[in-house]
């Protein structure tokens, strides 16, 4: 599936639709350069998963993992600062991936692809200022 | 009373020891792993990892005692950061603190990392009058807090997306430099001009936002790939400071409080400090910055926060667990 969004608001709306379709244990892997809108889209996904508006979804770049509570437990994971994949073991990342919560992973290219075999993959590309091409793999339909 | 403070919420493994006799507060030692490891081993620290904390906590702890020239028996309590931060990292400090507390039979006190940053201001400026407004700006946090009294706070606003220091790091990365980016942006800016007008972030109330500014810099660099990096850095740094001052001004006017403390790693930025002091002179606001080594994550600020919490509320239960996200 491929979508074009023309504003961060539209990206959030697309995220909401995806979020509403997720089920326990789903993993979403986000790919896209700095500033492409990964965190923005994740805000939408979280809203779609029933996370309250006032529970602010912010960038976890520094602390790596943010947790939110929606219909499921949501783990917002940001691998931006990870250099060495072995660091991921000490974060207990595999426990999150195999758990019953929902994992939303930014900079997923830093992970071993085998860990993401079952993941829904979201690729965000900057077309122009505020305009984004968003490709989604692993999701059959979007209501 | 002597308290030992342990901080492992992010990259630094830090242990500090402070004493408070009558009302005089003194830092007896304040050991931070990055500087210390470089000095002793000329080693390179992994960027982050609980494993690094596990390796460093004992030697940093022992060094803190050696430098302070005290033994276990002289410690009256152990303070430790329990939140917010990386859970695996917090867990190392927390477990170690509990173990020390049990083995020397002295009270154990959990401290919120952000409260520690507030105490860095008390350590550097015991003369500061209460209440004051405190801006905490670091790689992981951007919070505006009303400090009503020691251990009594009200959060006025915080970032809705990226942290202030994170914006510095990410813009530095766009300019081709890796983490940490704060010092790099500051240095680069010195030889740059404020030639680009990046939009001032627009966010309601006393909250902050840096994600839009980050994206504005990205768009600018895509359209102007050969533009002098110095000017991009300088213009970015300029608008960050303008934005922070705008929010501080808003808080000052709203609350009628004209003392403002500024803490956290970004507070080290000398350009920011200069602009804040100039602004303060113009608008009659008194700014207080901690000493540089107390702006960065450190154990002394946690030790003093723990000491004051202990005097007011007693010890924390040993069942205290780390929490990734928690408000002050």
Boltz contact constraints between the chains, C-beta under 6 A:
constraints:
  - contact:
      token1: [A, 34]
      token2: [B, 170]
      max_distance: 6.0
  - contact:
      token1: [A, 35]
      token2: [B, 214]
      max_distance: 6.0
  - contact:
      token1: [A, 35]
      token2: [B, 215]
      max_distance: 6.0
  - contact:
      token1: [A, 35]
      token2: [B, 218]
      max_distance: 6.0
  - contact:
      token1: [A, 56]
      token2: [B, 160]
      max_distance: 6.0
  - contact:
      token1: [A, 58]
      token2: [B, 161]
      max_distance: 6.0
  - contact:
      token1: [A, 59]
      token2: [B, 161]
      max_distance: 6.0
  - contact:
      token1: [A, 59]
      token2: [B, 162]
      max_distance: 6.0
  - contact:
      token1: [A, 61]
      token2: [B, 166]
      max_distance: 6.0
  - contact:
      token1: [A, 62]
      token2: [B, 139]
      max_distance: 6.0
  - contact:
      token1: [A, 62]
      token2: [B, 140]
      max_distance: 6.0
  - contact:
      token1: [A, 62]
      token2: [B, 166]
      max_distance: 6.0
  - contact:
      token1: [A, 63]
      token2: [B, 85]
      max_distance: 6.0
  - contact:
      token1: [A, 63]
      token2: [B, 86]
      max_distance: 6.0
  - contact:
      token1: [A, 63]
      token2: [B, 140]
      max_distance: 6.0
  - contact:
      token1: [A, 64]
      token2: [B, 86]
      max_distance: 6.0
  - contact:
      token1: [A, 67]
      token2: [B, 324]
      max_distance: 6.0
  - contact:
      token1: [A, 83]
      token2: [B, 47]
      max_distance: 6.0
  - contact:
      token1: [A, 87]
      token2: [B, 49]
      max_distance: 6.0
  - contact:
      token1: [A, 90]
      token2: [B, 49]
      max_distance: 6.0
  - contact:
      token1: [A, 90]
      token2: [B, 50]
      max_distance: 6.0
  - contact:
      token1: [A, 90]
      token2: [B, 51]
      max_distance: 6.0
  - contact:
      token1: [A, 90]
      token2: [B, 88]
      max_distance: 6.0
  - contact:
      token1: [A, 91]
      token2: [B, 88]
      max_distance: 6.0
  - contact:
      token1: [A, 129]
      token2: [B, 219]
      max_distance: 6.0
